[in-house]
Every structure is written in C-alpha cells, then in structure tokens.
Amino acid sequence: MQKSNFHTHSVYSDGKNTIREMVEEAVSRGFKALGMTDHSYAAKETSFCMSPEGEGAEYDEVRALSEEYGDRIRLYAGIELDGESPVPERDYDFLLCSVHEIVRRGVSMPIDHSEEYFVKMVNNHFGGDMIELSKAYFSNLVEHAARNRTDIFGHFDLITKYSLIPEENEAYREYARQAIREIVKHCSTFELNTGAIARGLRVVPYPADFMVDEIKKCGGRILIASDCHYKEKLTVWFDEGEAFLAAHGFVKNEHADLNDRVKDIEIWS
C-alpha cells in the first residue's frame, strides 16, 4: 500500500485534527512522507478556507514539525490552492490545485456546498442544463491550471459529488477529455481522490474511469490521495486504488519525483 498522502487537512481549515495528530497517525502507519494541504485563503469563501493569518501560522507549524519529526517522516508544506485564491507568496514545497466553484457571468458559486444548493445553481444559472454547467466547470479547471504553478491537480470531476451529472453523456465526456488534454500541458500529475468514498458519498473515486484512461493516453501521472479530514481516514481505499490504477494500465513507481523538492514518492504512470 502507498505510504504517503499529499492531500490532507488540519484544524487550520476544515480538518478535524491538528497537524501533529496527522503526523503521528502517518508515522504510526509507517508512512515515509506526508504533505499538508489546508485550503488557501479565498476572499469570497471563508467557511472552509484559512485566513491570511492562518496560512502563515499553518506554514510555520508544518516547517517546525518537519524539523521535529525529520528522523521519522518527511513532512512537506503544501496548500490546496483554490480557483478563487491568489497565488501564494510563501515558499511551499508543492501546490495542490483544485476548483470548488463555478464562475458564471462574474458570479462565483460553490459546487460542493450541498445537493440542494447544487440543484438550485443549475436551475437558476444554467437553465437546468447539467451539460452547460459541466462545460463551464471544465473551462474553469483549464483556466486554473494555466494561471497557476500546479504540481498536483485535485479531484478533477468534483461536480459528480452528488451523482446528478449524466456521466454517460458523450458531450460531458468530451468536455472532460478536452480539459485533461489542456491541463496536462501545465500539470502532468493528477490525484486519484478517495475523499468522497471516505465520507460515504460515493463508492468510486475521482476521476471517473474514462478520465483515468484519458490521463493515461495523454502521458499523465496519478498519485492516490484520500483528501483526509480525519486522521482515521488517512489511507481510505488506498489498496483498492492501487488495483484500480493497475487495471487501467498504470504502473507504480515507488521512487518518483513530484518536483525538485518532493522526491522518492509513489506515483503511477
């Protein structure tokens, strides 16, 4: 089983454990690396994001704990950079870029707030058309990847969280494939995100099978991450995720480099 996780949250954003508790859990499971990725500050969203002050405190704590636990685990300072966030000024080891909103005619709307809000948004701003919403969403993903330095692209098809998107629709699939082909020009590494499985919302990970196949076709790479908000969920669906990726033709490199700082971790290609 993979011995690292590069999508993890703490009490600094919407996680339920301290960073120290997350590190202790990772050490207890024999991890060789852990990356913290609390939600970046976004002026239009404060319910799950860090404040500017919180970003500084979180970064400093990760750096301090990295020194303290250096003989037991490699702890990396990362951040989940949202589409509504400014490019961070701090010297992060890696950026996990995700989109939690759709921008429509200058209005930013969260896509994973609740099923009720999601349906209302589609009806009020997209004429009830899930495919139009999907088109706008994937366009936002491409823009985010092109605008920011990106090391990992997170939960690619988050709009399927409530199982309302017609995923068999060929127009939907082509918008997704087009987005992958563009994003891989800027970021070659995607995550297999098992967070919705951990929360009991889905039985399959992000991204969907056909998207995984497109990533493979485009020469992209995938790492498994549990989008961990509870320390107990640190490795949810990791064994199953490895079998899933192998079934799609991916091969695990146990000594891959994410970038010039994050090295010797498991990435599938």
Rosetta blueprint (number, residue, H / E / L):
1 M L
2 Q L
3 K L
4 S E
5 N E
6 F L
7 H L
8 T E
9 H L
10 S L
11 V L
12 Y L
13 S L
14 D L
15 G L
16 K L
17 N L
18 T L
19 I H
20 R H
21 E H
22 M H
23 V H
24 E H
25 E H
26 A H
27 V H
28 S H
29 R L
30 G L
31 F L
32 K L
33 A E
34 L E
35 G E
36 M E
37 T L
38 D L
39 H E
40 S L
41 Y L
42 A E
43 A L
44 K L
45 E E
46 T L
47 S L
48 F L
49 C L
50 M L
51 S L
52 P H
53 E H
54 G H
55 E H
56 G H
57 A H
58 E H
59 Y H
60 D H
61 E H
62 V H
63 R H
64 A H
65 L H
66 S H
67 E H
68 E H
69 Y L
70 G L
71 D L
72 R L
73 I L
74 R E
75 L E
76 Y E
77 A E
78 G E
79 I E
80 E E
81 L E
82 D E
83 G L
84 E L
85 S L
86 P L
87 V L
88 P L
89 E L
90 R L
91 D L
92 Y L
93 D L
94 F E
95 L E
96 L E
97 C E
98 S E
99 V L
100 H L
101 E E
102 I E
103 V E
104 R E
105 R L
106 G L
107 V E
108 S E
109 M E
110 P E
111 I L
112 D L
113 H L
114 S L
115 E H
116 E H
117 Y H
118 F H
119 V H
120 K H
121 M H
122 V H
123 N H
124 N H
125 H H
126 F L
127 G L
128 G L
129 D L
130 M H
131 I H
132 E H
133 L H
134 S H
135 K H
136 A H
137 Y H
138 F H
139 S H
140 N H
141 L H
142 V H
143 E H
144 H H
145 A H
146 A H
147 R H
148 N L
149 R L
150 T L
151 D L
152 I E
153 F E
154 G L
155 H L
156 F L
157 D L
158 L H
159 I H
160 T H
161 K L
162 Y L
163 S L
164 L L
165 I L
166 P L
167 E L
168 E L
169 N L
170 E H
171 A H
172 Y H
173 R H
174 E H
175 Y H
176 A H
177 R H
178 Q H
179 A H
180 I H
181 R H
182 E H
183 I H
184 V L
185 K L
186 H L
187 C L
188 S L
189 T E
190 F E
191 E E
192 L E
193 N E
194 T L
195 G H
196 A H
197 I H
198 A H
199 R L
200 G L
201 L L
202 R L
203 V L
204 V L
205 P L
206 Y E
207 P L
208 A L
209 D H
210 F H
211 M H
212 V H
213 D H
214 E H
215 I H
216 K H
217 K H
218 C L
219 G L
220 G L
221 R E
222 I E
223 L E
224 I E
225 A E
226 S L
227 D L
228 C E
229 H L
230 Y L
231 K H
232 E H
233 K H
234 L L
235 T L
236 V L
237 W L
238 F H
239 D H
240 E H
241 G H
242 E H
243 A H
244 F H
245 L H
246 A H
247 A H
248 H L
249 G L
250 F L
251 V L
252 K E
253 N E
254 E E
255 H E
256 A E
257 D L
258 L L
259 N L
260 D L
261 R L
262 V L
263 K L
264 D L
265 I E
266 E E
267 I E
268 W E
269 S L
